[in-house]
C-alpha cells in the first residue's frame, strides 16, 4: 500500500446529493478513516450549463448533515482548467494526442454508416495523418477542432479492488476527446489531472464509471503518472431491480432529511448497501464501521434500496436516543405543524420527555411525532373509522360515561398513579361484567382517536384527569351523532 491513503468524492453540482452519491461519499470517507488517510472533496463544476450554486451549496450541506467532513481545502475543478490545458499540450507535444477537425455532421454521418455496416462506432482517425502544414492551413482558416487522445495499441489491465482483474482490448476504445472545440477539457482528462495533482491513491466510485476507467488508465500511462487503485461499487437498485432513480420516489438526501430520517440511520443503512459487518448485524456505529471496514469485502452484486428497512433502522436509532437530543430534533420538525409546536412549548420539557419516553420506540420517522404524539397535546376531533367499527359497540357510550364518572370521583383523591388507574379500570370492567379489553379499546379510541397507542394506563397518567374526563365526554357526544 502506498504511504498515505488519499481518496476523494467528486460530485458534479448538477443536482442534489442523491442516495447513490451519498453512499460513494460514505465509502470513501470510511476507507480514508479506516486507513488513517485523507478524504478530499472536489466539486466537478466544468459543465457550466448544468452546474448551479444552489446545487453546490445543497451538496455541501447534505454532506455536513451526514457527518462527512472533508480534509484539506475543497477543490473546485473549474479553477484548474489552466492545468488541464497544460496537460493537453503535453500530450500533443509527445504525440499522445492530436487535433481533429472533423465536423459534428461528418462524425454523425460516419457513425450512421458504421451502424449500417454493423461495425464498431469508433473514430476512423481521419485527422491523425494530417501533416504539420495541413494542420496550420486548417487553423489559419479558423476551422474549429477538438483534441483527441491517441489510444495506444495493446490492452489495458484494470485490477479492481472489488471486481478483480479485467483486460480491455484498446482496439475497442475510441480516440476520445480530451479538449473540446471551445477549449474546455472533458471529464476524462480533467478527472485524471485533478486526481493526480491531489495525490489520490484510491478511486472509489460507482460502477457506472467502469467504462471510463481504461481510458483514464491510458492517460496515466501516457503521462507517466502512478495509477491509483480503483474500486467500483455495485449499483443501487429500486425494489423493481431497475437502477435507483427519481422514478422510485425520493432519492435526494435533503428529501430524507425533511421526512424525518436521522443522518446516523442513513449512514448506517447506506454502509449496508454493498458491505456487511457479518453476523447478520444491521445496526453498527460509525466508529465500529470504520474499524471493521475492508473494501475487498464489498459485494460485487447490486444492492436493492429498501425503504422499509431504512425506516426500521431509523426507528432503532430514534429509540436509542437520549431524550434531550431527541426532543431537540423533534422540535425542529414541528415547523411542519406550528400549532402543535406552540402546544409543545406551552406544556414544557418535562411533559415532552414523558411523551417521548412512551412513544420513541414507535417513531419510524421524526415526523411521526406529529400524528403519534399529537394527541398528548390536542383533543382528537376525528376518530379512526376502522377502529370505530371494531371497538365502538352499542354499549360504548355507557362504558365511557361510567368510566368518566369513576375518573371524576377520583379527581380529588390525589392518587392518580398508573397502578391506581389500572385498578379502577379493571374494577369497573368487573362491575359492568365485561372483559377489560372491552373497556380498554373503546377508551383508547376515545382518548387518542386511534385504535393503537402506547399502554393506556401510562397514557392516561400522562394526559391527566381533566383531559381524560373531557375527552371521554367528547367521545360520548360524538357517538351520539353517529
Ligand atoms: N463527477 C463525477 C460524477 O459525479 C464523478 C467522477 C469520478 O468519481 O471519477 O459522476
Boltz pocket constraint, residues with backbone or C-beta under 6 A from the ligand:
constraints:
  - pocket:
      binder: B
      contacts: [[A, 10], [A, 11], [A, 12], [A, 44], [A, 191], [A, 204], [A, 205], [A, 209]]
      max_distance: 6.0
